[in-house]
Amino acid sequence: MTASNIEVLRAVYRQWEQGNLRAGEEILDPQIESVWPEGFPSGGTYRGREGHAKAMREWLSPWESFELVAEAFYETGDRVVVPFRVRARGKGSGISVERRWGHVWTMRAGQAVRFEVTLDPDGEIESAKPPP
């Protein structure tokens, strides 16, 4: 029996919440498309596992400390939307920030074929809900 997409992603986020931000590499399709908002240190589209890892490194580079906590998991078809909260402290500046974002995963056969960071998780949640 295979794990559901939500179960697969819950396990990754549990590791991320414990500080292991390298967790989940094994669920990435070799050709994953990783999309980050413009304006982020890692803004743009990256391809493949190496591209995804590069985007993650760039995103994390300005932070001295970084915590990520998933709030929920919403699934529709092959997409899973994960709103999450980040608490971080800047390197050098020491400035603390807290922000809510979202991840949108597209999964096929237990592998992530697309990963997107969204600044509007509520909009993504609404689009993931099936019509009434």
Protein Blocks (a to p, Z undefined) as FASTA:
>chain_A
ZZdfklmmmmmmmmmmnopamgoklmpcfkbccdddehiakgccdedjklmmmmmmmmmm
mpmbdcdddfbdcdehjbccdddddddddehjlpacddddddddddeehiafbdcddfbl
mlmmmmmpccZZ
